Amino acid sequence: MKEATAVQVNALGASERQPAHATRLGGQDVTAQVESWSLDQSYGTDLPDAMRAYSGVSSAQLGLSLVGAGGQSAPALYGPWAPRATSDVTRPGQSVTHGWGVGSPLPAFRGSLRSRSAESGGDLVQLSALDGAERLRMPARVPRPEGALRGWGTSWAASPEWVVDHLLRNAGIYTCPPPRPDSALYVSLHGGIAANIGYLETTSGGWGEWYKAGAPFECAAEGGWGTPYQATYVPESMPLFGRTAGLWFEFWAVNKPPHGDSTVEIQSSWSLVEGRFNYLTLTANFTKGTLTASCGADPDPTKNPSLTWTWASMSTVDRPMHVGWWVRSAARLTITPVVTLGSGDPFTFNDGFLDAPTMTHSAVTKVRFGLNNAHAECFQMSTPPTRPTTTAEITQRGTWQRTAALTRPAFALRTLPAVKGSAWDVITEIARATLSTAEFLPNGQFRWNSYARWATTPATAGVTVTSARELGSLTLTEEIDACRNAVTVTVADWSSVRASGLENLTDSPAVTAIAAGTTLVRTIPIQETAADPRTPQCLQTGAPVTTPDRVIIRAGAAATTDLDPRSVETSMRREGGLLTLSLRNRGTATVYYHGAILSTIKADREPAPYRASAVHADSQRAYGVQEYEHDVRGWVQTLTAAQTLANALRDAGAYPIPLLQSVEILPDPRIELGDVVRVRDTTGAQLDTLAWVIGIKASGSSGRITQTLTLRGTKANGAPTDTGLSPDPPVDPTAAPPA
């Protein structure tokens, strides 16, 4: 329920009520010109109507009727052909907020206008608006990582919640600090280890625990106990050492009570020549309160030159901490750690120096993130134009707003289905497939709840409506369509699918010059079902030109000229059916592009089809077999998870739970979708029950507000007993056999 002030609560209980509403369009108060309004909210789903409380999305719709002002009619002021100076306030896409209440309004709607219509000769303009779902009408863009197919360590490349979180972030709806404008690698760790920006290449460790409580922001991954969990990524862009101002590595973490050292390790690989790398390893040990940097040719950081910083406050337990590393070339490899504890000020350590002359102009080709006995989220690598120095630059504090919340991830995804349609279409599909709910609140924030929200029968209600006062009318409905006692869930199980090799994509254009300081952009078609390719490196001397995941950059147009692997910064991203390969010449001379070979992973087999089943024998004896088949559309990928959903559907539909329709009550603006209310009717139905709110209709006109609820009982009225009854058989026993 919405929170209300004591004054507003008292107004609801008063014998005489004073309805109130407030409407703003484009930030302008138009309350006085609203002749009437209506607001409709409900959960939409593909489940049977009587079960629709169980999942789906809610997109609130607001209707407004505006009259004119200052002697001019509404069509003359606000119609589609009215002057822009007055009509832009009602143009499609314009912001709208609406609230209503008793005595004073409570927020009820925040969204944008969809349409307007004006009838010539009248004095009304009709407006319709939708809530925050309108912000998600852009094409859905979801990565297709295949790193989890490379081993048996984890199935948690992603999760349905990870995908929803990713789609929200792309629309500017954030649960944690967003990617920086120059982010080359971003990993939210919100229910999966796939990269939101970049490419997940390999994993090790379970990566199966995700925590809401105590997370820095939304959801945190937990690492191993003793043996770190690790994930290796290929950045979306590969910065060249010494050709940018520097690299900024950062993450948020929570130090946990010791079961061993709590550590986060970031190891970046810098390509020197073909097959040889320098490894820069940055380690935060919260238990010891130390930061360590090492760099050298050995992937084992303990065998390379290193330096250490110490700060006792880093060992603080159960407080969010931001750790950043500013890495740049200043004659030597120069590293500056910065740690921010909670909401405090950043603590900047002294610069540290390591010798790494061979790294000059080499590219970052891989980044490994390791986590041990700690909780972490929001890891990224970026290339800011200058060193972050202020609190806002270091931690992004004050530069973003958290406007969404999701429940704890429940189902692992080893790979992500191909998507189509808008981001809201995909969120709708995921909600239906996983029996979740997705909605925008009246304040504009987004809320996601898993199937477990409806699985627990509530014991208390937020508000009570009675026939003695609040209840105006009530219709009770019970139908056999609400009964589903033989449930099957179809699923394609990916548990045994592994990578079986690579499939190459070749770009073979005419040789193209890239002048110093310019960028060449190539677009390459890719199949919709193909996995994401890695960003390619520049081909090094000594490697064959058929090496996959390489671009060929030479000093001249002839195929015999020397390779130049240290002038061009490569980056690649996928949008729709195209790969966009960008080649930025950061050197001082013109170089030439001779083509590229990209690769995608092939699966060794198709996922195994299964059907998870759940039946309720007692219900079948009373109501007969009532079948329901649920398709998870690829958003659940294990038989175990499918069985969980089958059981949840069976439990929800074993007995037909009554719907309470057309429940007209004294208007209460505090009530929201998903709330639990107690309904008491002593005049007709003799009813006293708890029910979920699954639909709300409110309207106002001529100083009067009405509100009608659609409710679903939280539980059935017990199992049928048919006491004293002898039901007739389905076929007349005295009838002669059919001819």
Summary of the structure (lengths in Angstrom):
residues: 739
radius of gyration: 30.3
end to end distance: 63.5
largest distance: 103.1
contacts: 2570
relative contact order: 0.14
helix: 14%
strand: 42%
